[in-house]
Amino acid sequence: MQNFDVVVMGAGAAGLFCAGVAGQLGLKVLVIDHSDKVAEKIRISGGGRCNFTNLDTSAANFLGNNPNFCRSALSSYTPRHFTDLLQRHGIAFHEKHKGQLFCDRSSEDIIQMLLAECDAGGVTRWQPCSLKNIVFSASSPHAEGIGSYEIESDRGTIRCAAVVIATGGLSIPKIGATDLGYRIARQFGLRLIEPRPALVPLTFDGEAWAPYAALAGLSLPVQIETGSKKAKISFLEDLLFTHRGLSGPAVLQISSYWQAGTPIRINLAPGTEVLQALMRAKASSRKLIANELAQLVPSRLADAWVQAGASAGHDWQRPINEASDKALAALAERLTRWELTPTGTEAYKKAEVTAGGVDTRDLSSQTMESKQPGLYFIGEVVDVTGWLGGYNFQWAWASAYACAQGLAAKLLKK
C-alpha cells in the first residue's frame, strides 16, 4: 500500500498541469495513465506546434449545458498566466491569427515544460499503469471530514485523500482515448451530459454529395450558421470540401452546435453582393454564367454550381445576357444561402474534442470538486467545450489550476 495526498488519473494537458501545480503547493501527488506516452494531444495539436491558448478567451467561446460554469476558472487563470509560464521556461511562441498562440519550434516544448513543472513539485508518475478498481471510505487518516480512496492498479494499491479525473474525452481513439472518466463519474452517482464528437467534419449522403465530391481539396472563406433565428450560431471561417462532405475551420466550429437532422446554411461569397454583381454582368457581358460567377468565387466552385443547378430545375449553363432576372436571383440566393442537412459526422476518429461529459451541476466551479467528496474532474471530461483556436487548452490549464488550488486549500489546512 502506497500513500499519496492526490492521485491524478490522466497524463494529458490538464492532468500534468494540475499535478505540477498541486505538487509545488506542497501536496504529495501521483499521476497514473494507461499509456506509456504523455500528452499525445498536445504533441499532435496545431500541426505539431500546439495552439496552446487564445488571447481572446472568454466564457463566450465555450458551450455546455451551463456555459457560465467556466467563468470562475477562466478568470483565475488567464492566457497571460500561461504565457508567463512559457517565458519563464524560455519557450518562444507567436500569434498566428484571431488570438491563436503557437509554439515557434515544437509542441514538444510544452510537454517538456509540463514534465519539468511536475518534477519541480516532486510528482510521481506511473506509466503505463491501468486502474482496476476505486473505492471510497468515509473514514480517513487525513484531516477530519476528509475521506479516503483506495485504488487498485496493476502496479499495486494506492491510498489517497483525493482523486482528480483528467482522462479526457472519446476523441481520437488512436492516441488512447477511453471512457474511463465517464465510468468513474457514473460509479459515484454523478450525472453525465451525453458525449458527442465536436470540432468534427460533417458528412453527407453519397449520392446527394456526388455533384460536390469533385471539389475535394477546395477551400474558401464562408459565413456558416445553424440553429433557429432565436438561437442562431454563426462563424466566418474557411470551408474545405472533402470527398465525403465538408471540413475546415468553419465546419469544425459549427459542428459543435449542429444538431442531427437539422440543416446548416452557408454563404459561399460573404461580403459580396452576388445578385448585384450578376445583374451588372448581364448588362455588359456575353460570357457564360459560370465565367462571370468565377469572378466572385473559385472557378471550380462556379462550374460545379451551375452544373448542379440543373438537378434543381435551373438553367444556368448559358451566356449571362440570355439569363432571366429570376434565374440569376435563384443563383445568387443558392450561392449565398446554401442550405443542406448533414447525414452525420466523421465521428470520434476525426473529432478534435468531445462535447458533453460530466454534468457541471455536480461540480464546483471554484475547485472542480464533485458532489462526491474528494473526487475532482478537469479538462475535456467535463461538459465544457471550447471553440477551435486554443480555447480547449486554455480550459485545460484553467480547470487544472482551479483544481490544484482547491486541493491545497482542502488538504493542507491546519
Helices and strands as residue ranges (DSSP letters): E 2-9, H 13-24, E 29-32, H 40-44, G 45-48, E 51-54, G 59-61, E 62-63, G 67-70, H 71-76, H 79-88, E 93-95, E 100-103, H 108-120, E 124-126, E 131-137, E 148-153, E 156-165, G 173-175, H 180-187, E 192-198, E 202-203, H 206-213, E 219-226, E 233-241, E 245-247, H 248-255, E 264-267, H 274-284, H 289-293, H 299-309, G 310-312, G 320-322, H 325-336, E 338-340, E 344-345, H 347-350, E 353-358, G 360-362, E 375-377, G 379-381, E 385-386, H 391-411
